[in-house]
Amino acid sequence: MQCKPCLVGTRASEEGQATSDVCQPGRYSAVDKAVACELCSRGYYQPEEGSTNCKTSKSGKTTQSLGSIQPSQSYWEQCPPSFKHVNGEQMCVKCEQSSFRDINTRPESHE
């Protein structure tokens, strides 16, 4: 009997495995016969196991690190026009009534 290839969304990292391992959340495998599941890139996340790709963070947002699992791990690296950073954090809020911001901004450094 022949060995079966691991299918997309799974991997076999060692010789002689009896089954393929499912890719965990934050990782994916887009090819058959994968040896490893890849981490989702910055700006992407994947909450499900056995995935063949990662989901894109909402427009203009990124993630702190590779392998993000939830969309809540996404943040604005630059605030879009009409938003401002709050106390130098990686969070943007709409400008108050009677004020505006017409350019992208980065959080200030508070060292």
Biopython code that builds the backbone (N, CA, C, O; Angstrom):
import numpy as np
from Bio.PDB.StructureBuilder import StructureBuilder

atoms = [
    (1, "MET", "N", (0.842, -1.183, 0.000)),
    (1, "MET", "CA", (0.000, 0.000, 0.000)),
    (1, "MET", "C", (0.890, 1.250, 0.000)),
    (1, "MET", "O", (1.904, 1.300, 0.696)),
    (2, "GLN", "N", (0.509, 2.221, -0.762)),
    (2, "GLN", "CA", (1.265, 3.462, -0.901)),
    (2, "GLN", "C", (0.995, 4.417, 0.255)),
    (2, "GLN", "O", (-0.058, 4.351, 0.890)),
    (3, "CYS", "N", (1.955, 5.310, 0.529)),
    (3, "CYS", "CA", (1.749, 6.370, 1.514)),
    (3, "CYS", "C", (0.874, 7.442, 0.875)),
    (3, "CYS", "O", (0.995, 7.729, -0.316)),
    (4, "LYS", "N", (0.003, 8.021, 1.671)),
    (4, "LYS", "CA", (-0.894, 9.066, 1.172)),
    (4, "LYS", "C", (-0.284, 10.436, 1.452)),
    (4, "LYS", "O", (0.290, 10.656, 2.519)),
    (5, "PRO", "N", (-0.405, 11.357, 0.496)),
    (5, "PRO", "CA", (0.121, 12.709, 0.738)),
    (5, "PRO", "C", (-0.779, 13.471, 1.715)),
    (5, "PRO", "O", (-1.994, 13.277, 1.743)),
    (6, "CYS", "N", (-0.168, 14.323, 2.498)),
    (6, "CYS", "CA", (-0.963, 15.210, 3.348)),
    (6, "CYS", "C", (-1.693, 16.187, 2.441)),
    (6, "CYS", "O", (-1.134, 16.655, 1.449)),
    (7, "LEU", "N", (-2.921, 16.491, 2.773)),
    (7, "LEU", "CA", (-3.718, 17.412, 1.972)),
    (7, "LEU", "C", (-3.543, 18.839, 2.468)),
    (7, "LEU", "O", (-2.985, 19.058, 3.543)),
    (8, "VAL", "N", (-4.014, 19.810, 1.698)),
    (8, "VAL", "CA", (-3.929, 21.210, 2.117)),
    (8, "VAL", "C", (-4.580, 21.360, 3.490)),
    (8, "VAL", "O", (-5.573, 20.698, 3.793)),
    (9, "GLY", "N", (-4.012, 22.235, 4.314)),
    (9, "GLY", "CA", (-4.525, 22.446, 5.666)),
    (9, "GLY", "C", (-3.953, 21.493, 6.692)),
    (9, "GLY", "O", (-4.293, 21.561, 7.873)),
    (10, "THR", "N", (-3.063, 20.584, 6.229)),
    (10, "THR", "CA", (-2.427, 19.618, 7.141)),
    (10, "THR", "C", (-0.932, 19.553, 6.830)),
    (10, "THR", "O", (-0.461, 20.148, 5.860)),
    (11, "ARG", "N", (-0.191, 18.816, 7.673)),
    (11, "ARG", "CA", (1.243, 18.641, 7.480)),
    (11, "ARG", "C", (1.704, 17.341, 8.124)),
    (11, "ARG", "O", (1.019, 16.783, 8.982)),
    (12, "ALA", "N", (2.877, 16.863, 7.699)),
    (12, "ALA", "CA", (3.556, 15.741, 8.350)),
    (12, "ALA", "C", (5.021, 16.136, 8.432)),
    (12, "ALA", "O", (5.729, 16.116, 7.426)),
    (13, "SER", "N", (5.472, 16.491, 9.611)),
    (13, "SER", "CA", (6.824, 17.022, 9.770)),
    (13, "SER", "C", (7.886, 15.948, 10.005)),
    (13, "SER", "O", (9.082, 16.239, 9.968)),
    (14, "GLU", "N", (7.455, 14.717, 10.244)),
    (14, "GLU", "CA", (8.425, 13.649, 10.501)),
    (14, "GLU", "C", (8.142, 12.443, 9.615)),
    (14, "GLU", "O", (7.003, 12.207, 9.212)),
    (15, "GLU", "N", (9.174, 11.698, 9.322)),
    (15, "GLU", "CA", (8.993, 10.467, 8.556)),
    (15, "GLU", "C", (8.224, 9.459, 9.393)),
    (15, "GLU", "O", (8.358, 9.423, 10.616)),
    (16, "GLY", "N", (7.429, 8.652, 8.737)),
    (16, "GLY", "CA", (6.746, 7.554, 9.412)),
    (16, "GLY", "C", (5.505, 7.948, 10.197)),
    (16, "GLY", "O", (5.032, 7.166, 11.021)),
    (17, "GLN", "N", (4.976, 9.116, 9.970)),
    (17, "GLN", "CA", (3.748, 9.502, 10.679)),
    (17, "GLN", "C", (2.575, 8.668, 10.171)),
    (17, "GLN", "O", (2.473, 8.393, 8.975)),
    (18, "ALA", "N", (1.694, 8.270, 11.080)),
    (18, "ALA", "CA", (0.527, 7.475, 10.718)),
    (18, "ALA", "C", (-0.610, 8.347, 10.196)),
    (18, "ALA", "O", (-1.485, 7.865, 9.476)),
    (19, "THR", "N", (-0.599, 9.637, 10.558)),
    (19, "THR", "CA", (-1.635, 10.577, 10.105)),
    (19, "THR", "C", (-1.007, 11.945, 9.871)),
    (19, "THR", "O", (0.106, 12.217, 10.321)),
    (20, "SER", "N", (-1.721, 12.785, 9.174)),
    (20, "SER", "CA", (-1.300, 14.182, 8.996)),
    (20, "SER", "C", (-1.778, 14.986, 10.196)),
    (20, "SER", "O", (-2.818, 14.680, 10.778)),
    (21, "ASP", "N", (-1.023, 16.007, 10.564)),
    (21, "ASP", "CA", (-1.424, 16.922, 11.635)),
    (21, "ASP", "C", (-2.165, 18.095, 11.016)),
    (21, "ASP", "O", (-1.754, 18.624, 9.984)),
    (22, "VAL", "N", (-3.239, 18.494, 11.639)),
    (22, "VAL", "CA", (-4.022, 19.637, 11.165)),
    (22, "VAL", "C", (-3.294, 20.919, 11.551)),
    (22, "VAL", "O", (-2.778, 21.030, 12.663)),
    (23, "CYS", "N", (-3.250, 21.891, 10.636)),
    (23, "CYS", "CA", (-2.652, 23.194, 10.945)),
    (23, "CYS", "C", (-3.477, 23.878, 12.033)),
    (23, "CYS", "O", (-4.706, 23.907, 11.967)),
    (24, "GLN", "N", (-2.802, 24.416, 13.015)),
    (24, "GLN", "CA", (-3.454, 25.073, 14.145)),
    (24, "GLN", "C", (-3.865, 26.502, 13.789)),
    (24, "GLN", "O", (-3.366, 27.050, 12.806)),
    (25, "PRO", "N", (-4.769, 27.124, 14.567)),
    (25, "PRO", "CA", (-5.134, 28.524, 14.322)),
    (25, "PRO", "C", (-3.879, 29.409, 14.262)),
    (25, "PRO", "O", (-2.918, 29.198, 15.002)),
    (26, "GLY", "N", (-3.911, 30.398, 13.367)),
    (26, "GLY", "CA", (-2.757, 31.268, 13.180)),
    (26, "GLY", "C", (-1.773, 30.724, 12.156)),
    (26, "GLY", "O", (-0.769, 31.369, 11.854)),
    (27, "ARG", "N", (-2.055, 29.536, 11.618)),
    (27, "ARG", "CA", (-1.194, 28.880, 10.635)),
    (27, "ARG", "C", (-2.040, 28.341, 9.483)),
    (27, "ARG", "O", (-3.258, 28.212, 9.597)),
    (28, "TYR", "N", (-1.372, 28.029, 8.372)),
    (28, "TYR", "CA", (-2.071, 27.490, 7.220)),
    (28, "TYR", "C", (-1.124, 26.634, 6.384)),
    (28, "TYR", "O", (0.095, 26.705, 6.541)),
    (29, "SER", "N", (-1.693, 25.831, 5.500)),
    (29, "SER", "CA", (-0.935, 25.061, 4.523)),
    (29, "SER", "C", (-1.724, 25.106, 3.222)),
    (29, "SER", "O", (-2.845, 24.600, 3.155)),
    (30, "ALA", "N", (-1.147, 25.706, 2.194)),
    (30, "ALA", "CA", (-1.845, 25.893, 0.922)),
    (30, "ALA", "C", (-1.466, 24.846, -0.126)),
    (30, "ALA", "O", (-1.972, 24.884, -1.247)),
    (31, "VAL", "N", (-0.585, 23.917, 0.226)),
    (31, "VAL", "CA", (-0.135, 22.915, -0.745)),
    (31, "VAL", "C", (-0.283, 21.505, -0.179)),
    (31, "VAL", "O", (-0.261, 21.304, 1.036)),
    (32, "ASP", "N", (-0.432, 20.535, -1.078)),
    (32, "ASP", "CA", (-0.394, 19.133, -0.678)),
    (32, "ASP", "C", (1.036, 18.778, -0.283)),
    (32, "ASP", "O", (1.976, 19.462, -0.688)),
    (33, "LYS", "N", (1.208, 17.734, 0.490)),
    (33, "LYS", "CA", (2.517, 17.211, 0.901)),
    (33, "LYS", "C", (3.318, 18.212, 1.728)),
    (33, "LYS", "O", (4.543, 18.253, 1.619)),
    (34, "ALA", "N", (2.659, 19.009, 2.544)),
    (34, "ALA", "CA", (3.354, 20.010, 3.360)),
    (34, "ALA", "C", (4.115, 19.342, 4.505)),
    (34, "ALA", "O", (3.644, 18.382, 5.115)),
    (35, "VAL", "N", (5.295, 19.876, 4.776)),
    (35, "VAL", "CA", (6.109, 19.423, 5.899)),
    (35, "VAL", "C", (5.833, 20.306, 7.114)),
    (35, "VAL", "O", (5.985, 19.868, 8.254)),
    (36, "ALA", "N", (5.426, 21.560, 6.863)),
    (36, "ALA", "CA", (5.156, 22.505, 7.946)),
    (36, "ALA", "C", (3.954, 23.372, 7.582)),
    (36, "ALA", "O", (3.664, 23.593, 6.406)),
    (37, "CYS", "N", (3.269, 23.855, 8.599)),
    (37, "CYS", "CA", (2.215, 24.841, 8.415)),
    (37, "CYS", "C", (2.865, 26.212, 8.578)),
    (37, "CYS", "O", (3.629, 26.433, 9.517)),
    (38, "GLU", "N", (2.567, 27.112, 7.680)),
    (38, "GLU", "CA", (3.146, 28.458, 7.700)),
    (38, "GLU", "C", (2.380, 29.358, 8.668)),
    (38, "GLU", "O", (1.165, 29.228, 8.818)),
    (39, "LEU", "N", (3.097, 30.269, 9.321)),
    (39, "LEU", "CA", (2.457, 31.275, 10.163)),
    (39, "LEU", "C", (1.789, 32.315, 9.279)),
    (39, "LEU", "O", (2.319, 32.658, 8.222)),
    (40, "CYS", "N", (0.638, 32.818, 9.694)),
    (40, "CYS", "CA", (0.009, 33.924, 8.976)),
    (40, "CYS", "C", (0.947, 35.129, 9.045)),
    (40, "CYS", "O", (1.552, 35.388, 10.085)),
    (41, "SER", "N", (1.068, 35.856, 7.948)),
    (41, "SER", "CA", (1.914, 37.052, 7.891)),
    (41, "SER", "C", (1.301, 38.178, 8.702)),
    (41, "SER", "O", (0.137, 38.111, 9.096)),
    (42, "ARG", "N", (2.106, 39.229, 8.954)),
    (42, "ARG", "CA", (1.568, 40.431, 9.617)),
    (42, "ARG", "C", (0.467, 40.998, 8.737)),
    (42, "ARG", "O", (0.612, 41.064, 7.517)),
    (43, "GLY", "N", (-0.632, 41.405, 9.357)),
    (43, "GLY", "CA", (-1.766, 41.931, 8.614)),
    (43, "GLY", "C", (-2.796, 40.865, 8.271)),
    (43, "GLY", "O", (-3.809, 41.157, 7.635)),
    (44, "TYR", "N", (-2.539, 39.628, 8.692)),
    (44, "TYR", "CA", (-3.439, 38.507, 8.433)),
    (44, "TYR", "C", (-3.668, 37.733, 9.728)),
    (44, "TYR", "O", (-2.869, 37.825, 10.660)),
    (45, "TYR", "N", (-4.753, 36.977, 9.783)),
    (45, "TYR", "CA", (-5.064, 36.149, 10.947)),
    (45, "TYR", "C", (-5.842, 34.926, 10.485)),
    (45, "TYR", "O", (-6.364, 34.917, 9.370)),
    (46, "GLN", "N", (-5.929, 33.907, 11.306)),
    (46, "GLN", "CA", (-6.716, 32.716, 11.000)),
    (46, "GLN", "C", (-7.192, 32.081, 12.301)),
    (46, "GLN", "O", (-6.389, 31.516, 13.044)),
    (47, "PRO", "N", (-8.508, 32.170, 12.585)),
    (47, "PRO", "CA", (-9.039, 31.607, 13.829)),
    (47, "PRO", "C", (-9.320, 30.100, 13.779)),
    (47, "PRO", "O", (-9.518, 29.472, 14.818)),
    (48, "GLU", "N", (-9.337, 29.526, 12.581)),
    (48, "GLU", "CA", (-9.732, 28.120, 12.435)),
    (48, "GLU", "C", (-8.527, 27.215, 12.228)),
    (48, "GLU", "O", (-7.481, 27.655, 11.751)),
    (49, "GLU", "N", (-8.683, 25.947, 12.591)),
    (49, "GLU", "CA", (-7.624, 24.980, 12.314)),
    (49, "GLU", "C", (-7.885, 24.336, 10.953)),
    (49, "GLU", "O", (-9.008, 24.359, 10.451)),
    (50, "GLY", "N", (-6.846, 23.767, 10.371)),
    (50, "GLY", "CA", (-6.976, 23.092, 9.081)),
    (50, "GLY", "C", (-7.162, 24.046, 7.914)),
    (50, "GLY", "O", (-7.780, 23.684, 6.913)),
    (51, "SER", "N", (-6.639, 25.256, 8.025)),
    (51, "SER", "CA", (-6.870, 26.278, 7.010)),
    (51, "SER", "C", (-5.867, 26.201, 5.862)),
    (51, "SER", "O", (-4.743, 25.722, 6.015)),
    (52, "THR", "N", (-6.315, 26.692, 4.709)),
    (52, "THR", "CA", (-5.473, 26.722, 3.521)),
    (52, "THR", "C", (-4.989, 28.139, 3.216)),
    (52, "THR", "O", (-4.215, 28.339, 2.280)),
    (53, "ASN", "N", (-5.437, 29.120, 3.995)),
    (53, "ASN", "CA", (-4.995, 30.508, 3.823)),
    (53, "ASN", "C", (-5.317, 31.289, 5.096)),
    (53, "ASN", "O", (-5.920, 30.760, 6.029)),
    (54, "CYS", "N", (-4.909, 32.537, 5.115)),
    (54, "CYS", "CA", (-5.196, 33.408, 6.252)),
    (54, "CYS", "C", (-6.127, 34.518, 5.804)),
    (54, "CYS", "O", (-6.162, 34.868, 4.625)),
    (55, "LYS", "N", (-6.873, 35.066, 6.732)),
    (55, "LYS", "CA", (-7.810, 36.150, 6.441)),
    (55, "LYS", "C", (-7.102, 37.489, 6.585)),
    (55, "LYS", "O", (-6.231, 37.659, 7.438)),
    (56, "THR", "N", (-7.487, 38.430, 5.745)),
    (56, "THR", "CA", (-6.877, 39.756, 5.751)),
    (56, "THR", "C", (-7.500, 40.620, 6.840)),
    (56, "THR", "O", (-8.721, 40.636, 6.996)),
    (57, "SER", "N", (-6.678, 41.333, 7.590)),
    (57, "SER", "CA", (-7.183, 42.314, 8.552)),
    (57, "SER", "C", (-7.932, 43.396, 7.776)),
    (57, "SER", "O", (-7.679, 43.611, 6.591)),
    (58, "LYS", "N", (-8.846, 44.066, 8.452)),
    (58, "LYS", "CA", (-9.611, 45.118, 7.786)),
    (58, "LYS", "C", (-8.691, 46.173, 7.196)),
    (58, "LYS", "O", (-7.566, 46.367, 7.657)),
    (59, "SER", "N", (-9.180, 46.840, 6.186)),
    (59, "SER", "CA", (-8.416, 47.827, 5.435)),
    (59, "SER", "C", (-7.642, 48.788, 6.348)),
    (59, "SER", "O", (-8.212, 49.422, 7.236)),
    (60, "GLY", "N", (-6.328, 48.875, 6.103)),
    (60, "GLY", "CA", (-5.490, 49.794, 6.851)),
    (60, "GLY", "C", (-4.971, 49.255, 8.170)),
    (60, "GLY", "O", (-4.179, 49.920, 8.838)),
    (61, "LYS", "N", (-5.404, 48.052, 8.561)),
    (61, "LYS", "CA", (-4.960, 47.492, 9.838)),
    (61, "LYS", "C", (-3.876, 46.450, 9.618)),
    (61, "LYS", "O", (-3.763, 45.878, 8.534)),
    (62, "THR", "N", (-3.083, 46.207, 10.646)),
    (62, "THR", "CA", (-2.049, 45.184, 10.619)),
    (62, "THR", "C", (-2.110, 44.410, 11.936)),
    (62, "THR", "O", (-2.984, 44.664, 12.766)),
    (63, "THR", "N", (-1.199, 43.481, 12.127)),
    (63, "THR", "CA", (-1.126, 42.724, 13.382)),
    (63, "THR", "C", (0.268, 42.898, 13.970)),
    (63, "THR", "O", (1.221, 43.183, 13.245)),
    (64, "GLN", "N", (0.386, 42.730, 15.260)),
    (64, "GLN", "CA", (1.651, 42.921, 15.976)),
    (64, "GLN", "C", (2.706, 41.917, 15.532)),
    (64, "GLN", "O", (3.881, 42.260, 15.406)),
    (65, "SER", "N", (2.287, 40.678, 15.295)),
    (65, "SER", "CA", (3.263, 39.634, 15.006)),
    (65, "SER", "C", (2.717, 38.626, 14.001)),
    (65, "SER", "O", (1.571, 38.724, 13.563)),
    (66, "LEU", "N", (3.542, 37.675, 13.650)),
    (66, "LEU", "CA", (3.135, 36.576, 12.784)),
    (66, "LEU", "C", (2.231, 35.625, 13.562)),
    (66, "LEU", "O", (2.322, 35.543, 14.787)),
    (67, "GLY", "N", (1.368, 34.913, 12.861)),
    (67, "GLY", "CA", (0.557, 33.869, 13.490)),
    (67, "GLY", "C", (-0.621, 34.361, 14.305)),
    (67, "GLY", "O", (-1.029, 33.697, 15.258)),
    (68, "SER", "N", (-1.175, 35.504, 13.954)),
    (68, "SER", "CA", (-2.331, 36.020, 14.700)),
    (68, "SER", "C", (-3.546, 35.120, 14.480)),
    (68, "SER", "O", (-3.723, 34.537, 13.410)),
    (69, "ILE", "N", (-4.367, 35.023, 15.506)),
    (69, "ILE", "CA", (-5.504, 34.107, 15.491)),
    (69, "ILE", "C", (-6.836, 34.840, 15.332)),
    (69, "ILE", "O", (-7.732, 34.331, 14.659)),
    (70, "GLN", "N", (-6.984, 36.003, 15.925)),
    (70, "GLN", "CA", (-8.267, 36.708, 15.944)),
    (70, "GLN", "C", (-8.183, 38.065, 15.245)),
    (70, "GLN", "O", (-7.123, 38.691, 15.239)),
    (71, "PRO", "N", (-9.300, 38.528, 14.651)),
    (71, "PRO", "CA", (-9.308, 39.864, 14.062)),
    (71, "PRO", "C", (-9.090, 40.948, 15.118)),
    (71, "PRO", "O", (-8.654, 42.052, 14.791)),
    (72, "SER", "N", (-9.386, 40.644, 16.364)),
    (72, "SER", "CA", (-9.178, 41.621, 17.444)),
    (72, "SER", "C", (-7.686, 41.895, 17.676)),
    (72, "SER", "O", (-7.342, 42.848, 18.375)),
    (73, "GLN", "N", (-6.798, 41.077, 17.102)),
    (73, "GLN", "CA", (-5.361, 41.305, 17.219)),
    (73, "GLN", "C", (-4.875, 42.316, 16.179)),
    (73, "GLN", "O", (-3.692, 42.652, 16.141)),
    (74, "SER", "N", (-5.791, 42.800, 15.338)),
    (74, "SER", "CA", (-5.451, 43.794, 14.318)),
    (74, "SER", "C", (-5.583, 45.193, 14.890)),
    (74, "SER", "O", (-6.431, 45.452, 15.744)),
    (75, "TYR", "N", (-4.737, 46.089, 14.412)),
    (75, "TYR", "CA", (-4.793, 47.482, 14.852)),
    (75, "TYR", "C", (-4.344, 48.373, 13.704)),
    (75, "TYR", "O", (-3.739, 47.905, 12.740)),
    (76, "TRP", "N", (-4.642, 49.643, 13.816)),
    (76, "TRP", "CA", (-4.188, 50.597, 12.806)),
    (76, "TRP", "C", (-2.770, 51.006, 13.116)),
    (76, "TRP", "O", (-2.510, 51.581, 14.173)),
    (77, "GLU", "N", (-1.845, 50.721, 12.215)),
    (77, "GLU", "CA", (-0.473, 51.163, 12.378)),
    (77, "GLU", "C", (-0.407, 52.674, 12.117)),
    (77, "GLU", "O", (0.371, 53.399, 12.736)),
    (78, "GLN", "N", (-1.236, 53.111, 11.196)),
    (78, "GLN", "CA", (-1.416, 54.538, 10.939)),
    (78, "GLN", "C", (-2.911, 54.808, 11.004)),
    (78, "GLN", "O", (-3.704, 54.046, 10.451)),
    (79, "CYS", "N", (-3.297, 55.874, 11.665)),
    (79, "CYS", "CA", (-4.718, 56.225, 11.699)),
    (79, "CYS", "C", (-5.105, 56.862, 10.366)),
    (79, "CYS", "O", (-4.371, 57.699, 9.841)),
    (80, "PRO", "N", (-6.244, 56.471, 9.823)),
    (80, "PRO", "CA", (-6.700, 57.081, 8.584)),
    (80, "PRO", "C", (-7.219, 58.499, 8.842)),
    (80, "PRO", "O", (-7.462, 58.869, 9.991)),
    (81, "PRO", "N", (-7.389, 59.290, 7.784)),
    (81, "PRO", "CA", (-7.959, 60.624, 7.969)),
    (81, "PRO", "C", (-9.265, 60.546, 8.767)),
    (81, "PRO", "O", (-10.022, 59.586, 8.628)),
    (82, "SER", "N", (-9.519, 61.531, 9.579)),
    (82, "SER", "CA", (-10.682, 61.681, 10.474)),
    (82, "SER", "C", (-10.576, 60.849, 11.754)),
    (82, "SER", "O", (-11.518, 60.814, 12.546)),
    (83, "PHE", "N", (-9.429, 60.173, 11.963)),
    (83, "PHE", "CA", (-9.183, 59.423, 13.191)),
    (83, "PHE", "C", (-7.889, 59.918, 13.829)),
    (83, "PHE", "O", (-7.037, 60.491, 13.150)),
    (84, "LYS", "N", (-7.743, 59.697, 15.140)),
    (84, "LYS", "CA", (-6.517, 60.071, 15.846)),
    (84, "LYS", "C", (-6.122, 58.938, 16.788)),
    (84, "LYS", "O", (-6.958, 58.128, 17.189)),
    (85, "HIS", "N", (-4.834, 58.894, 17.138)),
    (85, "HIS", "CA", (-4.366, 57.907, 18.104)),
    (85, "HIS", "C", (-4.733, 58.368, 19.513)),
    (85, "HIS", "O", (-4.799, 59.564, 19.798)),
    (86, "VAL", "N", (-4.970, 57.389, 20.384)),
    (86, "VAL", "CA", (-5.317, 57.681, 21.769)),
    (86, "VAL", "C", (-4.093, 57.457, 22.641)),
    (86, "VAL", "O", (-3.606, 56.331, 22.747)),
    (87, "ASN", "N", (-3.593, 58.508, 23.264)),
    (87, "ASN", "CA", (-2.472, 58.420, 24.207)),
    (87, "ASN", "C", (-1.292, 57.621, 23.685)),
    (87, "ASN", "O", (-0.652, 56.899, 24.449)),
    (88, "GLY", "N", (-0.988, 57.738, 22.381)),
    (88, "GLY", "CA", (0.162, 57.052, 21.816)),
    (88, "GLY", "C", (-0.013, 55.555, 21.662)),
    (88, "GLY", "O", (0.951, 54.864, 21.332)),
    (89, "GLU", "N", (-1.204, 55.029, 21.887)),
    (89, "GLU", "CA", (-1.438, 53.596, 21.770)),
    (89, "GLU", "C", (-1.728, 53.220, 20.324)),
    (89, "GLU", "O", (-1.905, 54.087, 19.469)),
    (90, "GLN", "N", (-1.773, 51.927, 20.064)),
    (90, "GLN", "CA", (-2.082, 51.425, 18.726)),
    (90, "GLN", "C", (-3.586, 51.332, 18.543)),
    (90, "GLN", "O", (-4.095, 50.299, 18.110)),
    (91, "MET", "N", (-4.297, 52.392, 18.866)),
    (91, "MET", "CA", (-5.746, 52.402, 18.738)),
    (91, "MET", "C", (-6.165, 53.748, 18.168)),
    (91, "MET", "O", (-5.660, 54.787, 18.592)),
    (92, "CYS", "N", (-7.076, 53.737, 17.219)),
    (92, "CYS", "CA", (-7.548, 54.979, 16.610)),
    (92, "CYS", "C", (-9.006, 55.208, 16.974)),
    (92, "CYS", "O", (-9.802, 54.270, 17.031)),
    (93, "VAL", "N", (-9.340, 56.453, 17.218)),
    (93, "VAL", "CA", (-10.735, 56.830, 17.480)),
    (93, "VAL", "C", (-11.075, 58.013, 16.580)),
    (93, "VAL", "O", (-10.200, 58.776, 16.169)),
    (94, "LYS", "N", (-12.354, 58.147, 16.287)),
    (94, "LYS", "CA", (-12.799, 59.249, 15.439)),
    (94, "LYS", "C", (-12.519, 60.580, 16.118)),
    (94, "LYS", "O", (-12.598, 60.700, 17.341)),
    (95, "CYS", "N", (-12.192, 61.576, 15.306)),
    (95, "CYS", "CA", (-11.999, 62.925, 15.838)),
    (95, "CYS", "C", (-13.314, 63.425, 16.422)),
    (95, "CYS", "O", (-14.396, 63.097, 15.934)),
    (96, "GLU", "N", (-13.195, 64.232, 17.485)),
    (96, "GLU", "CA", (-14.375, 64.772, 18.136)),
    (96, "GLU", "C", (-15.103, 65.729, 17.186)),
    (96, "GLU", "O", (-14.547, 66.230, 16.208)),
    (97, "GLN", "N", (-16.354, 65.952, 17.521)),
    (97, "GLN", "CA", (-17.143, 66.930, 16.782)),
    (97, "GLN", "C", (-16.416, 68.271, 16.835)),
    (97, "GLN", "O", (-15.864, 68.614, 17.880)),
    (98, "SER", "N", (-16.395, 69.012, 15.790)),
    (98, "SER", "CA", (-15.751, 70.313, 15.625)),
    (98, "SER", "C", (-14.231, 70.207, 15.452)),
    (98, "SER", "O", (-13.536, 71.216, 15.573)),
    (99, "SER", "N", (-13.698, 69.002, 15.171)),
    (99, "SER", "CA", (-12.268, 68.839, 14.888)),
    (99, "SER", "C", (-12.104, 67.869, 13.728)),
    (99, "SER", "O", (-13.032, 67.139, 13.380)),
    (100, "PHE", "N", (-10.907, 67.868, 13.128)),
    (100, "PHE", "CA", (-10.656, 66.959, 12.014)),
    (100, "PHE", "C", (-9.170, 66.629, 11.919)),
    (100, "PHE", "O", (-8.337, 67.298, 12.530)),
    (101, "ARG", "N", (-8.848, 65.603, 11.157)),
    (101, "ARG", "CA", (-7.469, 65.225, 10.840)),
    (101, "ARG", "C", (-7.505, 64.774, 9.391)),
    (101, "ARG", "O", (-8.242, 63.846, 9.057)),
    (102, "ASP", "N", (-6.732, 65.403, 8.531)),
    (102, "ASP", "CA", (-6.806, 65.115, 7.103)),
    (102, "ASP", "C", (-5.635, 64.297, 6.563)),
    (102, "ASP", "O", (-5.524, 64.115, 5.351)),
    (103, "ILE", "N", (-4.751, 63.795, 7.448)),
    (103, "ILE", "CA", (-3.622, 62.969, 6.998)),
    (103, "ILE", "C", (-3.536, 61.719, 7.864)),
    (103, "ILE", "O", (-4.088, 61.666, 8.962)),
    (104, "ASN", "N", (-2.828, 60.707, 7.345)),
    (104, "ASN", "CA", (-2.550, 59.500, 8.141)),
    (104, "ASN", "C", (-1.557, 59.866, 9.229)),
    (104, "ASN", "O", (-0.646, 60.660, 8.997)),
    (105, "THR", "N", (-1.725, 59.294, 10.413)),
    (105, "THR", "CA", (-0.808, 59.579, 11.511)),
    (105, "THR", "C", (-0.320, 58.296, 12.151)),
    (105, "THR", "O", (-0.999, 57.271, 12.108)),
    (106, "ARG", "N", (0.855, 58.358, 12.742)),
    (106, "ARG", "CA", (1.416, 57.250, 13.512)),
    (106, "ARG", "C", (1.316, 57.613, 14.991)),
    (106, "ARG", "O", (1.259, 58.795, 15.333)),
    (107, "PRO", "N", (1.295, 56.605, 15.877)),
    (107, "PRO", "CA", (1.261, 56.930, 17.299)),
    (107, "PRO", "C", (2.537, 57.639, 17.731)),
    (107, "PRO", "O", (3.620, 57.341, 17.229)),
    (108, "GLU", "N", (2.406, 58.568, 18.656)),
    (108, "GLU", "CA", (3.589, 59.246, 19.195)),
    (108, "GLU", "C", (4.322, 58.282, 20.115)),
    (108, "GLU", "O", (3.723, 57.386, 20.710)),
    (109, "SER", "N", (5.617, 58.483, 20.218)),
    (109, "SER", "CA", (6.425, 57.663, 21.106)),
    (109, "SER", "C", (6.452, 58.310, 22.488)),
    (109, "SER", "O", (6.820, 59.476, 22.625)),
    (110, "HIS", "N", (6.059, 57.549, 23.514)),
    (110, "HIS", "CA", (6.084, 58.045, 24.894)),
    (110, "HIS", "C", (7.089, 57.224, 25.679)),
    (110, "HIS", "O", (6.726, 56.226, 26.301)),
    (111, "GLU", "N", (8.337, 57.631, 25.656)),
    (111, "GLU", "CA", (9.382, 56.849, 26.337)),
    (111, "GLU", "C", (9.681, 57.404, 27.696)),
    (111, "GLU", "O", (10.533, 56.870, 28.406)),
]
sb = StructureBuilder()
sb.init_structure("model")
sb.init_model(0)
sb.init_chain("A")
sb.init_seg("    ")
for serial, (resi, resn, name, xyz) in enumerate(atoms, 1):
    if name == "N":
        sb.init_residue(resn, " ", resi, " ")
    sb.init_atom(name, np.array(xyz, "f"), 0.0, 1.0, " ", f" {name:<3s}", serial, name[0])
structure = sb.get_structure()
